[in-house]
Amino acid sequence: MTDPTEPTSAPSNDDALLIGGRTFSSRLFVGTGKYASVDQTRAAILASGARVVTVAVRRVDLKERGVGSLFGMLLEEKFDLLPNTAGCYTADDAIRTARLGRELSGSDMVKLEVIGDPKTLFPDVVGLLEATKVLVKEGFFVLPYTNDDPITAKKLVDLGCPAVMPLGAPIGSGLGIRNPYNLRILMETVSVPVIVDAGVGTASDAAIAMELGSDGVLMNTAIAAAKDPVRMATAMRLAVDAGRLAYRAGRMEKRLYANASSPLAGTIASSRGHDALGIE
């Protein structure tokens, strides 16, 4: 019997996640913050099956690579590093942080965040577009954290982003998908993969994001802040897989009234056909 805590194999070739010509072996991307220890971080990431791991350039010492260090562990496990610009409130700050992340990690990918408000952590759209324009020209593989506005998403794609990462709810809130309708419209508006980023609280939230048509989900707090992060990481892996399968399968249409699973035609008798059973 398959152990559900073991990472699943890579997706089949007909359903691999492709972003900007690159193939990713999991549709679940995870973060590294808020864990109790490096060992717990390692165990949770491995249980999630994720290969893309985002790390905050401003909050983690990427120069520390020794045994027991977070960055050392990430290198040891050969995860695909996605440096992020969390904590940046201006385009210039985000640009500098992205450059530092590339220099220290050797990765040209960046999860670009330009925050507009410290309380809600909503994106600063103007700053995000400005930073995106500069970093794309410098050869970065820019994955932008944005709001769930289809117009902003289209502008980011027009600037050269190979994917967009709209929030499902405020960062770290665990509220789940608050506006599925905007996300659906956004997915229909852009022609690149959409990764739901922020707001997922439990496995059902991840499944819903995938059932809506999201190409993937990025999360951190939902796993790290769970009572048992490793089990929650496993649950998230299974939820993303299940949601993707359900989306590809195509759900039944919703109906207002009941519809019998088994048709009545050809049955032995109805309440008005007693004679079929020899009943007078």
C-alpha positions in Angstrom: 0.0 0.0 0.0 1.3 3.4 -0.9 2.4 5.6 2.0 0.5 9.0 1.6 3.4 10.8 3.4 5.8 9.9 0.6 6.0 12.5 -2.3 4.2 11.5 -5.4 6.1 10.9 -8.7 6.4 13.7 -11.2 3.3 14.5 -13.2 2.7 12.7 -16.5 4.2 14.4 -19.6 0.7 15.4 -20.8 0.1 17.4 -17.7 3.4 18.8 -16.7 3.5 22.4 -15.3 5.2 24.5 -17.9 6.2 28.1 -17.1 8.1 30.1 -19.7 9.4 27.0 -21.3 10.5 25.4 -18.0 9.1 22.2 -16.7 8.2 21.9 -13.0 7.7 18.6 -11.3 5.1 19.8 -8.7 2.3 22.2 -8.9 2.8 23.1 -5.2 5.3 25.8 -4.4 6.2 26.3 -0.7 7.9 28.8 1.6 10.4 28.5 4.4 9.3 30.9 7.1 7.7 30.4 10.5 8.9 26.8 11.1 10.1 25.7 14.5 13.5 24.4 13.2 15.5 23.7 10.1 14.7 20.0 10.5 11.0 20.6 10.6 11.3 22.8 7.5 13.1 20.0 5.7 10.6 17.4 6.7 7.6 19.5 5.7 9.0 20.5 2.3 9.8 16.9 1.5 6.3 15.8 2.6 4.8 18.4 0.4 6.5 17.0 -2.7 7.4 20.6 -3.7 10.6 21.3 -5.6 10.3 25.0 -5.9 11.0 26.6 -2.6 10.8 30.4 -2.0 13.1 32.1 0.5 13.0 35.7 1.7 16.3 37.4 0.7 15.8 40.1 3.4 15.1 37.7 6.2 17.4 34.7 5.6 21.1 34.8 5.6 21.9 33.3 2.2 25.6 33.5 3.0 25.3 31.0 5.8 25.6 27.6 4.1 27.0 25.5 6.9 25.5 22.4 8.5 22.3 23.2 10.3 21.6 26.4 8.4 18.4 26.9 6.4 20.1 27.8 3.2 22.6 25.0 3.6 19.7 22.5 3.9 18.0 23.9 0.8 21.2 23.5 -1.2 21.8 20.0 0.2 18.3 18.9 -0.9 18.8 20.5 -4.3 15.5 22.4 -4.2 14.8 24.9 -7.0 15.3 28.2 -5.2 12.8 31.0 -5.7 14.2 34.1 -3.9 11.5 36.6 -3.0 11.5 40.3 -2.2 9.2 40.1 0.8 9.4 43.2 3.0 10.1 45.6 0.1 7.9 48.7 -0.1 9.3 50.4 -3.1 10.2 49.3 -6.6 13.9 50.3 -6.1 14.1 48.3 -2.9 12.6 45.2 -4.6 15.0 45.6 -7.6 18.0 45.7 -5.4 16.8 42.8 -3.3 16.1 40.7 -6.4 19.6 41.4 -7.7 21.1 40.3 -4.3 19.0 37.2 -4.3 20.3 36.2 -7.8 23.9 36.8 -6.8 23.7 34.7 -3.6 21.4 31.9 -4.8 22.5 31.6 -8.4 18.9 31.5 -9.4 17.4 33.8 -12.0 13.9 33.3 -10.7 12.4 35.8 -8.4 9.0 36.0 -6.6 8.6 39.7 -6.9 6.7 41.4 -4.1 6.3 45.2 -3.8 4.1 45.8 -0.7 1.8 48.8 -0.5 0.5 48.5 3.1 2.1 46.9 6.2 -1.2 45.9 7.7 -2.9 44.1 4.8 0.3 43.4 2.8 -1.6 44.1 -0.4 0.6 44.8 -3.4 1.6 48.2 -4.6 0.5 47.8 -8.2 2.4 50.8 -9.5 5.6 49.8 -7.9 5.2 46.2 -8.9 4.8 47.1 -12.6 7.8 49.4 -12.4 10.0 46.8 -10.8 8.8 44.1 -13.2 9.8 46.2 -16.2 13.4 46.6 -15.0 13.9 43.0 -13.8 12.5 41.5 -17.0 15.0 43.6 -19.0 17.8 42.3 -16.8 16.9 38.7 -17.6 15.0 37.7 -14.5 12.4 35.0 -14.5 9.8 37.2 -12.8 6.9 35.6 -10.9 4.9 38.5 -9.5 2.8 38.5 -6.4 -0.2 40.6 -7.4 -3.8 41.3 -6.5 -6.7 39.4 -8.2 -7.2 42.1 -10.8 -7.3 40.8 -14.4 -6.1 44.1 -15.8 -3.0 44.2 -13.6 -2.3 40.6 -14.5 -2.5 41.3 -18.2 -0.1 44.3 -17.8 2.4 42.1 -16.0 2.2 39.5 -18.8 2.6 42.2 -21.4 5.8 43.2 -19.6 7.2 39.7 -19.9 6.2 37.8 -16.8 5.9 34.0 -17.7 3.3 33.5 -15.0 1.3 35.6 -12.5 0.7 34.9 -8.8 -2.6 36.5 -7.6 -3.6 36.4 -4.0 -6.5 34.2 -2.9 -6.8 36.2 0.4 -4.4 38.4 2.4 -1.0 36.9 3.1 -1.0 34.6 6.2 -4.7 35.1 6.8 -5.8 31.5 6.1 -9.1 32.8 4.8 -9.1 30.6 1.7 -10.3 31.7 -1.7 -12.3 34.9 -1.1 -13.1 35.9 -4.6 -13.2 32.9 -7.0 -15.0 35.0 -9.6 -12.2 37.4 -10.0 -9.7 34.5 -10.2 -11.8 32.8 -12.9 -11.9 36.0 -14.9 -8.2 36.6 -14.4 -7.4 33.0 -15.7 -9.5 33.7 -18.8 -7.8 37.0 -19.4 -4.1 35.9 -19.4 -2.5 33.2 -21.5 0.2 32.3 -19.0 0.0 30.0 -15.9 -1.7 31.3 -12.8 -0.3 30.3 -9.4 -2.6 31.2 -6.5 -0.4 32.8 -3.9 -1.5 33.7 -0.3 -4.6 33.1 1.7 -4.8 29.3 1.6 -5.5 27.9 5.1 -6.2 24.2 4.7 -6.3 21.4 2.2 -9.8 22.2 0.9 -8.7 25.7 0.0 -5.8 24.3 -2.1 -8.2 21.9 -3.8 -10.7 24.7 -4.6 -7.9 26.8 -6.1 -7.0 24.0 -8.4 -10.6 23.1 -9.3 -11.0 26.7 -10.4 -8.3 26.2 -13.0 -5.3 27.5 -11.2 -2.1 26.0 -12.5 -0.5 25.8 -9.1 -0.6 27.0 -5.5 2.1 28.7 -3.4 1.9 28.6 0.3 3.8 29.0 3.5 1.8 29.8 6.7 -0.9 27.2 6.0 1.8 24.5 6.5 4.2 26.1 8.9 1.6 27.4 11.3 -0.4 24.1 11.4 -0.3 22.1 14.6 1.5 19.3 12.7 3.3 20.9 9.7 4.5 17.7 8.2 1.0 16.1 8.1 -0.4 19.4 6.7 2.2 19.4 4.0 1.1 15.9 3.0 -2.5 17.0 3.0 -1.7 20.0 0.8 0.2 17.8 -1.7 -2.8 15.4 -2.0 -5.2 18.3 -2.2 -3.4 20.0 -5.1 -3.2 16.6 -6.9 -6.9 16.0 -6.3 -8.0 19.5 -7.3 -6.0 19.2 -10.5 -7.5 15.8 -11.4 -11.0 17.1 -10.7 -10.4 20.2 -12.9 -9.2 18.0 -15.8 -12.0 15.5 -15.3 -14.7 18.3 -15.5 -17.3 18.4 -12.7 -21.0 17.7 -13.3 -23.4 20.5 -13.8 -25.0 21.9 -10.7 -28.8 21.4 -10.5 -31.5 23.0 -8.3 -33.5 19.8 -8.0 -32.7 16.1 -7.4 -31.9 13.8 -10.3 -32.0 10.1 -9.6 -28.8 8.3 -10.2 -30.6 5.2 -11.4 -33.4 5.7 -13.9 -36.9 4.3 -13.1 -37.6 2.9 -16.5 -37.6 -0.9 -16.5 -37.8 -1.2 -12.7 -39.9 -4.0 -11.3 -42.8 -1.8 -10.2 -43.8 1.6 -9.1 -46.3 2.4 -6.4 -49.1 2.3 -9.0 -48.0 -1.0 -10.6 -48.7 -3.5 -7.8 -49.9 -6.1 -10.3 -46.4 -6.4 -11.7 -45.5 -8.0 -8.3 -48.6 -10.1 -8.2 -50.2 -7.8 -5.6 -53.9 -7.2 -5.8 
